[in-house]
Amino acid sequence: MTDPIADYLTRLRNAIQANHRVVEIPASNLKKDITKILFEKGYILNYKFVEDGPQGKIMIALKYDPVNKVNAIKKLKRVSTPGLRQYVGHKEMPRVLNGMGIAILSTSNGVMTDKEAREQKVGGEVLCYIY
């Protein structure tokens, strides 16, 4: 596997399309940070890190609207790929759906959302858009 973040997003996307309640993803520190951001912003219901073998795994409970059975995540888009990295400064920070979505960035201060990076005035690599 050459792009673990794309694999992470694809597993989430497939679980959402199949209306699964829980999805299991191989763990890494970057994936754990992205999962924490998704939980803080209300895109997932809950998560748990399971130490299973040398790598471990992340169990993510997906969030659905109880009435319409619609998932909280409408779209997951990978921006920066191993073949074409996308870096932005704090002045060129992207706004996803005019502030309704989030962009997740990997910065020198850690993994954070576009809003947090704008407040701290740091740029970095744009990992993905979520809305």
C-alpha positions as CSV (number, residue, x, y, z in Angstrom):
1,M,0.0,0.0,0.0
2,T,1.6,3.3,-1.1
3,D,-1.0,5.7,0.3
4,P,-2.3,4.9,3.7
5,I,-4.4,8.0,4.0
6,A,-6.3,7.2,0.7
7,D,-6.9,3.7,2.1
8,Y,-8.3,5.2,5.3
9,L,-10.6,7.5,3.4
10,T,-11.7,4.7,1.1
11,R,-12.5,2.3,3.9
12,L,-14.7,5.1,5.5
13,R,-16.3,5.8,2.2
14,N,-17.1,2.1,1.5
15,A,-18.5,1.6,5.0
16,I,-20.8,4.7,4.6
17,Q,-22.1,3.5,1.3
18,A,-22.8,0.0,2.7
19,N,-24.5,1.6,5.7
20,H,-22.2,-0.1,8.2
21,R,-22.3,1.1,11.8
22,V,-18.6,0.3,12.6
23,V,-15.5,0.3,10.4
24,E,-12.1,-1.2,11.3
25,I,-9.0,0.4,10.0
26,P,-5.3,-0.4,10.5
27,A,-3.8,2.2,12.9
28,S,-1.0,4.7,12.5
29,N,-0.3,7.9,14.4
30,L,-1.5,10.1,11.5
31,K,-4.7,8.1,11.1
32,K,-5.3,8.4,14.9
33,D,-4.9,12.2,14.7
34,I,-7.3,12.4,11.7
35,T,-9.8,10.2,13.6
36,K,-9.6,12.5,16.7
37,I,-10.4,15.5,14.5
38,L,-13.4,13.8,12.9
39,F,-14.7,13.0,16.3
40,E,-14.2,16.5,17.7
41,K,-15.9,18.1,14.6
42,G,-18.9,15.7,14.9
43,Y,-18.4,13.6,11.8
44,I,-18.2,10.3,13.6
45,L,-20.1,9.0,16.6
46,N,-17.2,7.4,18.5
47,Y,-13.8,5.7,18.1
48,K,-11.6,3.2,19.9
49,F,-7.9,2.4,19.5
50,V,-7.3,-1.4,19.9
51,E,-3.8,-2.6,20.5
52,D,-3.8,-5.8,18.3
53,G,-0.4,-7.0,17.3
54,P,2.4,-4.7,16.3
55,Q,0.2,-2.1,14.4
56,G,-3.1,-2.1,16.2
57,K,-6.4,-0.9,14.7
58,I,-8.9,1.8,14.9
59,M,-12.6,1.0,15.4
60,I,-14.8,3.9,14.2
61,A,-18.5,4.1,14.9
62,L,-20.2,6.0,12.1
63,K,-22.7,8.7,12.8
64,Y,-26.1,8.5,11.1
65,D,-29.2,10.8,11.2
66,P,-31.8,8.6,13.1
67,V,-34.7,9.9,11.0
68,N,-33.4,9.9,7.4
69,K,-30.6,7.3,7.9
70,V,-28.2,9.8,6.2
71,N,-24.5,9.8,7.3
72,A,-22.9,12.9,8.8
73,I,-20.1,12.6,6.2
74,K,-21.3,13.6,2.7
75,K,-17.9,13.5,0.9
76,L,-14.3,12.6,1.6
77,K,-11.7,13.9,-0.9
78,R,-8.0,13.1,-0.8
79,V,-6.1,16.3,-1.9
80,S,-2.4,15.7,-1.4
81,T,-1.1,12.4,-2.9
82,P,2.3,10.7,-2.8
83,G,2.8,11.7,-6.4
84,L,1.7,15.3,-6.1
85,R,2.0,16.9,-2.7
86,Q,-0.2,20.0,-2.1
87,Y,1.2,22.6,0.4
88,V,-0.4,25.9,1.4
89,G,0.7,28.8,3.5
90,H,-1.6,30.2,6.1
91,K,-2.7,33.0,3.8
92,E,-3.8,30.6,1.0
93,M,-5.6,28.2,3.4
94,P,-8.6,26.5,1.6
95,R,-12.1,27.0,2.7
96,V,-14.2,23.9,2.2
97,L,-17.9,24.7,1.2
98,N,-17.4,28.2,2.4
99,G,-16.6,27.1,5.9
100,M,-19.2,24.3,6.2
101,G,-16.7,21.5,5.7
102,I,-13.1,21.0,7.0
103,A,-9.7,20.6,5.4
104,I,-7.3,18.5,7.4
105,L,-3.7,19.6,7.3
106,S,-0.4,18.1,8.4
107,T,1.6,21.1,9.8
108,S,4.8,21.5,11.8
109,N,2.5,21.9,14.9
110,G,0.8,18.6,14.2
111,V,-2.4,17.5,12.4
112,M,-5.1,20.1,12.5
113,T,-8.1,21.6,10.7
114,D,-7.8,24.6,8.3
115,K,-9.4,26.9,10.8
116,E,-6.9,26.0,13.6
117,A,-4.0,26.4,11.1
118,R,-5.3,29.8,10.1
119,E,-5.6,30.9,13.8
120,Q,-2.0,29.7,14.5
121,K,-0.8,31.2,11.2
122,V,0.9,28.0,10.1
123,G,0.8,26.3,6.7
124,G,1.3,22.7,5.7
125,E,0.3,19.8,3.6
126,V,-3.5,19.6,2.8
127,L,-4.3,15.9,3.4
128,C,-8.1,15.8,2.7
129,Y,-11.4,17.7,2.5
130,I,-14.4,16.4,4.5
131,Y,-18.0,17.7,4.3
